[in-house]
Amino acid sequence: GAERCDRTWAPAMFARLGAWWARDLRPYFVEAGIFGIRWLQLVGMLHCVQEYGIDFSTTVGASMVPVFNASGDVLLFERMTQRLKGWSRGEVVVATSP
């Protein structure tokens, strides 16, 4: 006759695995998830500040030589005023190549 496989060890093994998960592994996964969420929030906030608030760039090229050096000047510019009131004569416009 065929011998029956004794499976009485399975519930005890799964109970030990569950306890190990809850005691040792789960806190690390929770902490990693919280860190990931905070990181995404920071990246999103920095993107919004750069896209809609302030940004900086360096000058490259001689198109604005009377006002800026051909290279090496650092420009800090804000984007909110243009969105609220538009352009005025005499303002410097920063254009990026697509």
C-alpha positions as CSV (number, residue, x, y, z in Angstrom):
1,G,0.0,0.0,0.0
2,A,0.9,3.6,-0.5
3,E,2.2,5.5,2.5
4,R,0.3,8.6,3.6
5,C,2.3,11.8,3.8
6,D,2.1,13.3,7.3
7,R,1.3,17.0,7.0
8,T,1.0,17.9,10.6
9,W,4.1,20.1,10.3
10,A,2.6,22.6,7.9
11,P,0.3,24.6,10.2
12,A,3.2,25.0,12.7
13,M,5.5,26.1,9.9
14,F,3.1,28.7,8.6
15,A,2.4,29.9,12.2
16,R,6.2,30.4,12.7
17,L,6.5,32.2,9.3
18,G,3.6,34.5,10.1
19,A,5.1,35.4,13.5
20,W,8.5,36.0,11.9
21,W,6.9,38.3,9.3
22,A,5.0,40.3,11.9
23,R,7.9,40.5,14.3
24,D,10.9,41.0,12.1
25,L,10.1,41.9,8.5
26,R,6.9,43.9,8.6
27,P,8.4,46.9,10.4
28,Y,11.1,47.2,7.7
29,F,8.5,47.2,4.9
30,V,6.4,49.8,6.7
31,E,9.4,52.0,7.3
32,A,10.5,51.6,3.6
33,G,7.0,52.5,2.5
34,I,6.8,55.6,4.6
35,F,10.3,56.7,3.3
36,G,9.1,56.1,-0.3
37,I,6.0,58.2,0.2
38,R,8.0,61.1,1.9
39,W,10.6,60.9,-1.0
40,L,7.8,61.2,-3.6
41,Q,6.3,64.1,-1.7
42,L,9.6,65.9,-1.6
43,V,10.3,65.3,-5.3
44,G,6.8,66.5,-6.2
45,M,7.2,69.7,-4.2
46,L,10.6,70.5,-5.7
47,H,9.2,70.0,-9.2
48,C,6.3,72.4,-8.5
49,V,8.7,75.0,-7.0
50,Q,11.0,74.8,-10.0
51,E,8.2,74.7,-12.6
52,Y,5.9,77.4,-11.1
53,G,8.1,79.3,-8.6
54,I,11.8,80.0,-8.9
55,D,14.6,78.4,-10.8
56,F,18.2,79.2,-11.7
57,S,20.3,78.9,-14.8
58,T,23.7,79.8,-16.2
59,T,24.4,82.0,-19.2
60,V,25.6,80.3,-22.4
61,G,26.3,82.3,-25.5
62,A,26.9,85.9,-26.4
63,S,23.3,87.0,-27.2
64,M,23.0,89.0,-24.0
65,V,26.7,90.2,-23.7
66,P,25.9,93.9,-22.8
67,V,23.8,92.7,-19.8
68,F,25.3,89.3,-19.0
69,N,28.7,87.7,-19.6
70,A,28.9,85.2,-22.4
71,S,29.2,82.3,-20.0
72,G,29.4,81.8,-16.2
73,D,26.8,84.2,-14.9
74,V,24.2,82.5,-12.7
75,L,20.6,83.8,-13.2
76,L,17.9,83.3,-10.6
77,F,14.5,83.9,-12.0
78,E,11.0,83.6,-10.7
79,R,8.0,82.5,-12.8
80,M,5.0,83.7,-10.8
81,T,5.0,87.4,-11.8
82,Q,4.7,86.6,-15.5
83,R,1.8,84.3,-14.9
84,L,0.0,86.9,-12.9
85,K,0.6,90.2,-14.8
86,G,2.3,89.2,-18.1
87,W,5.3,90.7,-19.8
88,S,6.6,94.2,-19.6
89,R,9.1,96.1,-21.9
90,G,12.7,95.8,-20.7
91,E,12.3,92.4,-18.9
92,V,14.7,89.5,-19.6
93,V,12.9,86.5,-21.1
94,V,14.5,83.1,-20.6
95,A,13.7,80.7,-23.4
96,T,14.6,77.0,-23.6
97,S,15.2,75.0,-26.7
98,P,12.7,72.1,-27.2
